[in-house]
Amino acid sequence: MLTRRLLTAVVGVPVLVAAIWLGGVVLFLVAGVLMSVAVIEVYRMFRARGVELFPALTVLWIWALLLHPLLKWPTRPVVMAGALAAALLTLVRANPVDFQAAFTSSWVALYLGGFFSFLPALRRLPHGRWLALGAMAVVWGTDTAAYFVGRAWGRRKLWPRISPGKTWAGAAGGAVAGTLAGLVWTVPGHLAPAPALGLGLAVSLAAQLGDLVESNLKRFAGVKDSGDILPGHGGILDRFDSALLALPVAYYLLRGLGIS
């Protein structure tokens, strides 16, 4: 199990790091593929519980949300166009169940595409390479430390009803590691160590909250992992659930600190 996790990380992390470094169309394509696979995972989980979803519309909507930072489109028209398309599908198909699918598709598109679109948005800021890499470094540092510290010293469960494997020790270890990883933001010279550490802590806590959100989704679906595409990690959503909430927190806090 541990060996497979390490091998997957060795292969997967450099791919995303390279995409962030190159930015532009490359990052858009990589992010789009990742979130499209995540849609399929959510679709399968929801179908198992009788919850409908428009997968094709959701994928197209996510690609539009990921593309808008690259083309500098305003966010509101993209969100409204997707919601209108979901509503119109309920008329075309004339099936009462599709009202549920419209609402579910809207939530999934915004959850996956809306939150993950902050990765290319971070990349477009001044010194965006380091800002985006810093955000992912905090997320990865948090996840890794929480896993190993929880395995070694975890006794008291954090939230057993939602995620039986998570412990307070793991959460604390993840927060410490994520805080220290925030020092990456001092590299381009935008942030002093103190605000970088504070930002790292805030993003780390958001990452752990994002992990719990996805854990709750899996509890609803009655599955251990969102998929099996990544040996030792589960699915794409399992790998990037923490980033979904961490990225917008990183973006808005960095903007609040004067980076724009």
N, C-alpha and C positions, 0 to 999 in steps of 0.2 A: 504493500500500500504506500509506504513512505517513499520507496524507490520510484514508483510510478508517478507520485506527486512531483518529485524532484525532476524527473525526466521531462514531464510535461511543462514544468516551469522553465527549464533550460531551453526548451524549444519555443514555447509561447511568448515568454517575456521579451526576448530579443526582437521578435516580429513586431510587437506593438511599440517597443522602443524605437525601432527603425522607422515605423510609420509616423510616430510623433516627431522624430527628428526631421523627416522629409516634409511632413505636413501636406497641406494642399489636397490635391486629388487623391494621393496615396492614402493619407489618413482617412479621408472620406470613404474610400472604397473598403478599407480594412474595417472601419467602424460599422459601415453598412452591412457587410457580410456577417460580422459578429452578432449584431442585433437582429438580423434576419433569422439566423439560426436560433437565437433566443426566442423569437416569436414562435417558431415551430415547437420549441420545448414547452412554452406556455400553452400553446394550442393543444398539445397532447395532454398536458396535465389537466386543463380545464375540461376537455372532452371526456376524460375519464370520470369527471364529476357531473357530467350533463350540462356544462356551461358552454354556450356557443360563442364563436369568435369568427370574424371575417379575416382570415389570415392574409389573403392577397392585399386587401385594402390596408391592413395594419402594416405590412411590410412596405408598401408604397408610401404610406404616411410617414413612417420612420425615416425612409431615405430622404424625403422632403425636409424633415426636421433636421437631419444631419447635414443636408446641403445648404440650409439657409445661412449658417455662419460664413460659409465659403463664398457665397454669392451676395452676401450682405442683404438678404431679404429680411423684411420685418417679420417677427415671429407670429403676430396675431393673424395675418391672412393665411399662413400655413396651417395653423391650428383650426381656424374656421373652415377652411376648405376641406380638411379631413373630416371634421364633424358633419359638414353638409353632405359629403359623399357617404358617410355611414348612415345618415338619415334617409338619403335617397335610396340606398340599397334596401331599406325596409319596405319602401314603396314598390320597388321593382320586383322583389321576391314575394311580397304580399303574404308573409308568414309571420304570425304573431311572435314566434320564438326569436325572430330576427331583431326585435327591439332589444332583447337581452344582448344579442351579438353586437349591436351598434354601441351600446354603452360599454361593453367589455372591450371591444376593439379600441374605443377612444381611450380608455384607461391604460391599456397595454401600450398603445402607441406613445402616449405621453410619458408613461413610466420608463419605457425603454429608449425611445427616440428622443423625447424631450430632455430627459436627464443626461443621456450619453452625448447629446449635441453640445454639452458644455466642454467636452474634450477638445473638439476643433475650435470652439470659442476661446478656450484658454490658449490654444496654439496660436491664435491670431493676435493675442496681446503682445506688447513689446517684450522682447526676450521670451517669446511664447514657448520655445523649446524647453527651457528650464522650468518655466511655470507649469507646463503640462506634465513634464517628467517628474517634477516635484510632487504634484498631486498624486500621480500613480505610485511614486515611491512611498508616500505616506500610506496609501491604501495597501500596497503589497507588504510594507513593513508591519502594518497593523495586523493583517491577516496571518502573516507568517509567525509573528511573535505570539499572537493569541493561540495559534494552533500548538506550538511547541511548549509554551508556558502552561497552557491548559492541560496538556498531556502529562507534563512533569509534576505540576503542583496543584492542579485543579481539584478541588474537593467540593466546595459549595457551588451548587448550580445557579447560573445567572437567571434563567427564565425557563425552567424545565417544561412548562406547558407548551412553549413554542419551539424551543431548541434544547433538547435534553443534553446535548454534548457540550454546550457552552458553560463556562464557569466564570466566577468573579475573578479568579487569579488570571485566567486567560484574557479577560477583558482589560484588567489592569496592565498586564504585560503588553497587550496590543496598543493600549493608549500611550505607554511609555515609549515603545518603539516608534509609533507614528509621530509622536511629538519630536523625538530626536531626528526622524527622517525629514521633518520640516526644515532642518538646517540646509537642505538642498536649495531652498529658495534664497539663501544668502549668496549663492554662486554668481548670479548675474549682477549683484550689487544693489538690487532693488530694496532688499529688506535687511535690517539689522538682526542679529541673533535672537533678541527677545521677542519681537513680533513674529519672526519665523517660527519659533518654538510654540508660541500661542496659536498661530495659525495651524501648525501641525497637530496640536491637541484637538482643536475644533474639527478639523477634517477627519482625524482619526475617530472621534466620537461619532461623527456622521457616517463614517464607513461601517462602524459596528452596528449602528441603527439600520443601515441599509441591508446588512447581513441578516438581521432579525426580521426585517420585512419579508425578505425572500424565504426565510425559514418558515414564517407563518403561512406564506403561499403554499409551500410544499406540504405543510401540515394539513391545509385545506384539501390539497390534491391527494394526500395519503401516500406520498413518495419520499424516498430518502434523498434522491438527487433529481435535479431538473432534467438530466439526460446522462448519456454515457460517452459523449464524444471525446472528453478529456480524461484519459486514464488517471485514476487517483484523485481527480477533482470533481468528476461528475459532468455536468453540462456547462455550456457557455454562460448561462445565467448564474450558475454556482460560482463561476470564476470572477464575474464582473458585478455581482449584486452589491458589493460594498462600494464600488465606484459610482453607482447610479446616484446615490445621495451625496457622496463625498465631492463629486465634481462641481455641482452647482454651489455648494458651500464654499469650496476653494475659489471659484470664479468670483462670487459676489464679495467675499472677504478681501480678496486681492484688489478688486475694484475699489472697495471701501478704503483700502490703504493707499489709494492714489495711483494704482497701476491701471492705465487705460490707453 
